[in-house]
Amino acid sequence: MPVSIGEKIELNIEKIVYGGEGLGYYNDFAIFVPMSVPGDKVEIEIISKKKSYARGIITKLLESGEERIDRERVSFEDFHGCDFGMLNYDAQLKYKELLVKDVMEKIGGVKDIEILPIVGSEKIYNYRNKVIEPFAYGKNKEIITGMFEKRSHNVFQVKENMLSSELSNKVINKAKEILNRDKNISVYNEIQHRGILRHIMTRTNSKNEAMVVLVVNLKKVSKEIEKFLLELYNQMDEIKSIYVSLNTEKTNFALGKTMVHLFGQKTILEEIEGIKFNISPSSFFQINLDQTKKLYNIGISYFDNIEDKYIIDAFSGTGTIGMILSKKANKIYSIEIVKSAVEDGIKTSKENGINNMEFIIGDVNKEIKTLMDNGNRVDSIIFDPPRKGIEESTLRGLTSHKINELVYISCNPSTFARDTKILLEERYTLEKIQPVDMFPQTVQIEVVGKFTLKK
Ligand SMILES: C[S@@+](CC[C@H](N)C(=O)[O-])C[C@H]1O[C@@H](n2cnc3c(N)ncnc32)[C@H](O)[C@@H]1O
């Protein structure tokens, strides 16, 4: 018997499916329930319905599954926007491993490969070194920041966000303290497209230093904004760099196109494998440093040997992986589309005395082809694309250029599985695959795979 929207029903949750939601059946009709755990008995309200399934949110937890950490908290908001926060950490790892196996079978068509055990994180809270929070008004017209509620653009605030670094929480709380004391800068309203304060972004490093970027709906930095940021800068020694991002557009992108450097250093530094990386406001840099070190080590260990090789670091961000490889390799081509990230990379390589890297600003899908068509030697490629994965034409072009070794780091197992299928058709063998948990408390999964070309 189908259900209808708004109806309340009781349901037993049987398993967790790809995407992290729990699944239960109501008279054989599949119902997905976010924030539920196998073994839960829940009362839910149906919020959407399709032909063959519906989705409901928990209104009451009647009995809790063994892997649930807390009986009192049930909503997305209770767990600070973390869609796996309700599971104990061992269970999070277990399900992530199973979800990778499942997607590799269903999308990748890979059944016979052993998936190496997931690499868990020692730090399971406060690991985020980059945080962006929107501004809003609270119940008493006070300025708050936080996250968007799951099904609305209302902002909810938590005192200490459980994923943000402790320093990020401290900086953001201090900023709100000053803003609420002076009450002279308004909050942006996206419907009316009026008001000033849009977002606050922090980047922090392992030396407990912070960069602050205030995103405002202004064409140039006003006196009030400058005064507020100067006070923030002077009150916290940990803040080493302050920017204002001017964003007057009606857009969901947080950062605007113009970035004004106001106080302190232009970049903050982070160290990996003895190399000091420059990080500026809009450059990609991995969010969880301890896990990043493990991820890179795994990826790099997948090369048969590095010595004397010509390697492309594709989707290179600030050139992190390429620089570590450059210590042993003959030459690294680092390809990245964001100019500021490449500029950070060039600065970093000079400061670290690295001179066997060539930085290319451009689209990987064009630049790899150009490099190879121009007859440059390429022995191996390490890919680390964004969630949408790699373009099919790029993958199909590798075989004819006899690129024997590929290492593929992915933040989206389903596009990794799709790309694996293409590579298998192109005579590559998937040698190994290992998930790494870069984002505890969330359903995000990173995987590293190694492919070799069949002779
Ligand atoms: C997942 S990040 C990896 C960055 C880097 N490997 C690291 O670990 O810091 C993906 C990077 O790919 C870049 N990117 C996205 N699409 C691109 C494209 N078509 N060509 C080149 N770079 C691209 C993004 O700007 C981002 O820096």
The ligand as an SDF file (V2000), in Angstrom:
LIG
                    3D

 27 29  0  0  0  0  0  0  0  0999 V2000
   40.2710   17.3400   -5.5250 C   0  0  0  0  0  0  0  0  0  0  0  0
   41.2190   18.7640   -5.9150 S   0  0  0  0  0  0  0  0  0  0  0  0
   42.8260   18.0750   -5.8420 C   0  0  0  0  0  0  0  0  0  0  0  0
   43.9510   19.0310   -5.6230 C   0  0  0  0  0  0  0  0  0  0  0  0
   45.3050   18.4850   -5.2280 C   0  0  0  0  0  0  0  0  0  0  0  0
   45.6480   17.2520   -5.9000 N   0  0  0  0  0  0  0  0  0  0  0  0
   45.4220   18.3450   -3.7370 C   0  0  0  0  0  0  0  0  0  0  0  0
   45.4240   17.2260   -3.2180 O   0  0  0  0  0  0  0  0  0  0  0  0
   45.5070   19.3790   -3.0580 O   0  0  0  0  0  0  0  0  0  0  0  0
   40.8420   18.9910   -7.5750 C   0  0  0  0  0  0  0  0  0  0  0  0
   41.5140   20.1790   -8.2480 C   0  0  0  0  0  0  0  0  0  0  0  0
   41.1950   20.1230   -9.6270 O   0  0  0  0  0  0  0  0  0  0  0  0
   41.0230   21.4520  -10.1150 C   0  0  0  0  0  0  0  0  0  0  0  0
   40.2440   21.3170  -11.3640 N   0  0  0  0  0  0  0  0  0  0  0  0
   38.9300   21.1190  -11.5210 C   0  0  0  0  0  0  0  0  0  0  0  0
   38.6120   20.9350  -12.8120 N   0  0  0  0  0  0  0  0  0  0  0  0
   39.7850   21.0140  -13.5050 C   0  0  0  0  0  0  0  0  0  0  0  0
   40.1200   20.8670  -14.8740 C   0  0  0  0  0  0  0  0  0  0  0  0
   39.1950   20.6110  -15.7910 N   0  0  0  0  0  0  0  0  0  0  0  0
   41.4110   20.9800  -15.2300 N   0  0  0  0  0  0  0  0  0  0  0  0
   42.3670   21.2430  -14.2900 C   0  0  0  0  0  0  0  0  0  0  0  0
   42.1120   21.3700  -12.9830 N   0  0  0  0  0  0  0  0  0  0  0  0
   40.8390   21.2490  -12.5780 C   0  0  0  0  0  0  0  0  0  0  0  0
   40.3600   22.1630   -8.9660 C   0  0  0  0  0  0  0  0  0  0  0  0
   40.5490   23.5610   -9.0630 O   0  0  0  0  0  0  0  0  0  0  0  0
   41.0730   21.5580   -7.7600 C   0  0  0  0  0  0  0  0  0  0  0  0
   42.2180   22.3010   -7.4310 O   0  0  0  0  0  0  0  0  0  0  0  0
  1  2  1  0
  2  3  1  0
  2 10  1  0
  3  4  1  0
  4  5  1  0
  5  6  1  0
  5  7  1  0
  7  8  2  0
  7  9  1  0
 10 11  1  0
 11 12  1  0
 11 26  1  0
 12 13  1  0
 13 14  1  0
 13 24  1  0
 14 15  1  0
 14 23  1  0
 15 16  2  0
 16 17  1  0
 17 18  1  0
 17 23  2  0
 18 19  1  0
 18 20  2  0
 20 21  1  0
 21 22  2  0
 22 23  1  0
 24 25  1  0
 24 26  1  0
 26 27  1  0
M  CHG  2   2   1   9  -1
M  END
$$$$
